[in-house]
Amino acid sequence: MSTFEKHCQESIKLFGRPYEEVHKWLDEFMGTEKYGMRHRKLRHHEEGVNKAVELFGEEAGEVARQHIISDLKEEGWTKNDPFPKDERVYVDMGLF
């Protein structure tokens, strides 16, 4: 499982800094009683990327997208699969 630390390390390697705020925001609901690991359906999609840009700036979109891709790959997603557009599509993909 990708951890906060791994996401930050990947961001340093790819984007020059850790972008902790983006990773914390994407995973804000992780481990909560209501969502657990199903938190990903809330922000791990195109709508979440767009909101990250709105909240944290333009480069945050690429950081968020990479975070999401790293997590999706753990579920068997490949670059040939569609990137989730919203929560509904994410659920329809059978991930959650």
N, C-alpha and C positions, 0 to 999 in steps of 0.2 A: 504494500500500500504506500502510495506517495504520502510523505509527511510534510508538515509545514517547512521543516528544515530542507528537505529535498527540493521542494518547490522554490524556496529562496535560493538555494545553490544553483539550480537550473537557470533562474532569472539572472543571477550574477554572471554566469557563463554566457548567456545569450543576449542580455540587455544591459549588463554593466553594473547593475545594482539589484538588491534582493526584492524590492517591491513588497515588503511585508504587509503593507496595508491592503494591497490587492488580494493577496492570498488569504489573509484573515477575513476579509469581506466575503470572498467566494465560499469559504468554509465556515462561516459564522454559525451555521446551524448543525454542523457536524457533531455527532455524539449527544445531541439533545434527546430528551425522552421522546419527543414527538417524531423526530426524523432519523436519528441515528446516522447510518451511512446513506440513507435515502435523501439526505440533504442536497445531493448533487442535482436533483431535478429542479431545485429552486433557482439556481443561478448558473449552472454549468451548461449554458446554451447561448445562442446568438443574442437573445434578449439580455442575458447577463453580461455578455461582452459589451454590448452597447451601454448598459448602465454603468459598467466599470469606467468606460470612457467619460461618461457624464460626470461621474464622481471624482475620478483621479487623473483625468487627462488622456490625451490621444495615445501615448505609448502604453498606457495601462490596458488598452484593448488587446494588443499583441501579447502582453504578459498574461492576461486572463485567458486568451485563446490557447496559449501554450499550456497553462495550468490544466485547462479542461481536457485538452488532447492527451496530456500525460495521464490523467485519471481515466479517460475513456479507453486508452490502450490497455490498461489493467483489466478492463472488462471484455477485451477481445476486439475492440474497435480498430479498424485500419483506415488509412487515408483514403481508401476507396469507398468507405461508408460515408453517408451524409453527416455533416456536422449538425447537431440538434439545433433547431431554430427556437424552440420554446419548451416549456415544461411538458406540454401534451406530446410533442414529437419524442421527447426524451423517454417518456413513459411508453409510447407506442413502439419504440425501438426494443423494448423488452428488457431494458436495463433496470428499471424500477417500477 
